[in-house]
Amino acid sequence: MDVIKSSSKFTLVSFYVEMRKVSVLERQIFDFLGYQWAPILANFIHIIIVILGLFGTIQYRPRYITGYAVWLVLWITWNVFVICFYLEAGDLSKETDLILTFNISMHRSWWMENGPGCTVTSVTPAPDWAPEDHRYITVSGCFLEYQYIEVAHSSLQIFLALAGFIYACYVVKCITEEEDSFDFIGGFDSYGYQGPQKTSHLQLQPMYMSK
């Protein structure tokens, strides 16, 4: 019965990890469309570590799961930074290209032009400072501004990461307890068990010699 319960718990964790993979792949697609190179790199690393976490869960490898839990702390920190970036907390500005695009391009979030209800209008003639390979546009009529969509994505990742961290700690605890229990039983048997001893059925009888 304990084996069945343990198996069902690990199956639930595996399902959760798969759900995380789907959510981060969805985010990766939209970051690719927006040429957001820093989030693309972070998402790629996250996908790899999620796979390692799933492998550790299936194969009962606590080191992999522990590494996954440590990464989740960094992942939460990154998403908190993204939220602060889009909400322009402190000295941060969402108009800065250096942070999310490594100053390689002038692209913004894909949701800026493709958000719900957004209407994109090209401005002609373009200002002199606008690059020749970029169009100058205005966006209006959005039901939800793009920065709030990005904040919602990051908030979802933080929520899933917090749940994943708790699950990871729980799985490591379960595996450790099972290993300790196994070692105890094995140690008890190895020291307490004694093999059958051969007993002799021959009885020594005294011998008398006559002179």
Protein Blocks (a to p, Z undefined) as FASTA:
>chain_A
ZZmmmmmmmmmmmmmmmmmmmmmmmmmmmmmmnopaklmmmmmmmmmmmmmmmmmmmnop
aklmmmmmmmmmmmmmmmmmmmmmmnopajbcfkbmklmnoomaccdcfklmmgghiacd
ddddddfklcfkbccdddehiabdfklmmmmmmmmmmmmmmmmmmmmmmmmmmmmmmmmm
mmmmmmmmmmmpccdddddfbdcddddddZZ
